[in-house]
Amino acid sequence: MVIAKAWALKKHFDGFPKTSDFDLKKIELPDLKDGGEQKLLLASVFLSVDPYMRPYSRRVMKEGDIMIGTQVARVVESKNPAFAVGAFVVCDRGWRTHFISDGKDLQLLPSSWPESLPKSLALGTIGMPGLTAYFGLLEICKMKPGETVLVNAAAGAVGSVVGQLAKIGGCRVVGCAGSDDKVAYLKTLGFDEAFNYKTVKSLDEALRKASPDGYDCFFDNVGGEFASVAINQMKKYGRIAVCGAISQYNDSVPQKGPYVQIPMIFKELRMEGFIVSRWSNRREEGLNALLKWVMEGKVKYHEQVTEGFENMPMAFIGMLKGENIGKAVVKV
Ligand code: NDP
């Protein structure tokens, strides 16, 4: 019999999450059966910590539930011929070391996944965050060669891919991030301009200096104050992809304006929110494109790997604080 460890939400987050909001539980797993739903035993190998967990915990979880989330897991025992022992899958089974499945909720890693590539990338550059960058840029920003793209949280999982895909698409790219190390990283990725939004005297001036003619596309991961400043520097007919609002996720009291209508009218902007699952029917297309670019060296990646399942809350809180360069993952 296997005893899984799992992190539960002890108390709904109030403001910034704390380690005391989580509870480590032990769950006894049943043995596999030939019929029914208990066909596979899996062990998580890498788990993802993502910003969405903060706002979604309120929307979809109650206190005591196991934290939501995605993992790369290995098949340990199998009574389902579609999944051999040793196979790696991606699934949304939350913060658990082990779990039972019938196989319906598992996605095998692409068969073309090279041995040389870390499997954890299936949670980042060649996974949900990479797809977010891909579809957000192509379908919402509708970037065109020669245009200027602005992205914030640019050194993170989504932002770092946004910048690189925009370069592949022939655009000029400006990125903002919260430390000098992150800014240096953005330069190694080929960003044309990058600055530390925490140390510039004026965000407005820094954005103007980075692109005096303004921005055609704005891939917004941050929202709030940053977005309010940036919207005024959009070019006429500019497109804003509202991907995330991490600057607002931990607010107990909602932030107030400035409001977007005036710049939207006079610059005739298009602003659209999106959730990456809108394109789940094109997942394979996106993953294949990202995998190819990574293998060709056109898209580089960096991961912030925290060792140890017991450190999941710490890794999650660290990511929300901005401690990660690239994708934050936990190695069990
Ligand atoms: P990141 O890897 O970018 O990590 C989060 C980063 O956000 C931190 O490293 C930090 O970077 C930045 N950050 C944290 N707090 C603030 C703040 N108050 N103001 C500005 N920046 C802050 O995470 P992801 O790439 O996974 O996600 C980026 C955004 O995309 C999030 O808003 C997320 O919710 C959203 N998202 C949306 C999806 C969708 O389908 N719409 C799918 C996936 C992600 P720094 O040091 O630069 O401040």
Boltz pocket constraint, residues with backbone or C-beta under 6 A from the ligand:
constraints:
  - pocket:
      binder: B
      contacts: [[A, 49], [A, 50], [A, 51], [A, 52], [A, 128], [A, 129], [A, 132], [A, 153], [A, 154], [A, 155], [A, 156], [A, 157], [A, 158], [A, 159], [A, 176], [A, 177], [A, 178], [A, 179], [A, 182], [A, 220], [A, 221], [A, 222], [A, 242], [A, 243], [A, 244], [A, 245], [A, 246], [A, 247], [A, 248], [A, 274], [A, 275], [A, 276], [A, 277], [A, 318], [A, 319], [A, 320], [A, 321], [A, 322], [A, 323], [A, 324], [A, 326], [A, 327], [A, 328]]
      max_distance: 6.0
